[in-house]
Amino acid sequence: MVSRKGIIFQLRRITGTARILFKNRMAIVGVILLLGFVFMALAAPLLTSYNPYETVSGVEAQPDWVMNFPDGFYLSKNIVVVSDPLFNSPASIQAWTATASPSVLSTIQISYAKGTASTADSAGSLQITHTGNDSGVIQLSQQFQFPYHGPPKRFIASMSYLLSQTQPVHIRLFVVGANGEVFNLINANDTLAGLWRPSPSFSLDSNGVDIASALGSRTTGLTPPQLVFSDRGTYYYGVELTFYGSQQINIDNFQLNTYGTAWGLMGTDYAGSDVYTQVVYGARISLLVGLTAAAIGIGLGLIVGLLAGFLGKLVDEVLMRFTDMMLVIPSLPLLIVLVAVLGARIWNLIIIIGFLGWMGFARIVRSQVLTLRERPYIEAAKASGAGTGRIIYRHIFPNIVSLTYVNLALTVPAAILSESALAFLGLSDPTVNSWGHMFENVNISGSLSHLPPPWWWVLPPGFSIALVSLSFILIGYALDEIFNPKLRRRQ
């Protein structure tokens, strides 16, 4: 059991070392960088409201701040046209403008239907009741501004409707362009009553074939976003209903979203996911891999080096020949083979990287132990009857603990780089998000062949790996200066 005086002594020793450490400028810079990344990893949910795999904008959208430069003149941001598409309050129907002839308006009632909804997330719907026996046409629309010089990368429209009777209704979902052009997204009759149509999860995606066919964009050589949003100005999104008799229709999930070509601080990747969010959450996995794998490697190297150096003879010969054998095996090919055999799971990667990173440290520890075991106080400990374990724990290890700190700090960057290399080769865990996994996505998407390549997607994880590696290297060199008398600076 450790005594109170022993605890106090160790605390004073730690605080003294910390005080000396923070007198070193390299250590201060390294600790600040490291604390920044640790805060990023722990506070990820506070730093971003998205998840790493959530589609937030158009694919390979550039950062927002690029719009301040000439190259960003034709970029566009996201637009959400409808503020309450699920009609969660009666006030939501006031956002829609009804247009019809006076005779038709006299036979139509527009109201809020609480409880009649297409999904459990919706509190109600917009209800239109036509009481006339003659035909009548009514339009519901919302005006919105598209202020950008370039089109969005993608747009998604949605609308669900419910007919109460089998009386036919002609439904035309449309967008009116800045120059008055009308683009029909849905243009068909329907008579099916008692069922929400289309499916509540149905959406009209500009990336799909339905929108391309409806707009005829294939014959123009333009994408649907380029065709619809060809100019900046005032647009309208709405639906036209043609009644052929008395009928009631409920409308829900009524929305139009545009996904721009500019997004956030760091843009998006090939799937439209936020790069900034991936960098923030990637700090968790990359630091976990670096610290855990380095701890495994340093622990193994410490055990092997201590035993080989202190016990000597046959133990030393066997352990060092095994160490030499491991040193001559190319590490990256061996990593690839082991990951391919054991599976690309994150803990498999950590264990493999750790088990292949102990050899150099083991030889360093052994060389130090060979000199320490000949010291007089070790001979005195043997003469007093101290066992091997006590001598190693009480006399040898405290004299090489500085090597442990220094090599731990210098081994973490190597572990992070090993995981990144494996990820770039497609051998990372697909269920986790790390900085190396971001490089893998860049590689498999073929985005590097684009002109220009998506630098906003490549540089952030690269700079993150470089900075976190720099932080550990600075701390490692600072510790080496503190513990190594030959490098210690005289104040």
Beta strands, then each sheet from edge to edge (+ up, - down):
strand 1: 79-80
strand 2: 97-99
strand 3: 108-114
strand 4: 124-130
strand 5: 136-146
strand 6: 154-163
strand 7: 169-176
strand 8: 182-190
strand 9: 204-205
strand 10: 233-243
strand 11: 247-259
sheet 1: 1+ 11- 4+ 3-
sheet 2: 1+ 11- 6+ 9-
sheet 3: 2+ 5- 10+ 7- 8+
end
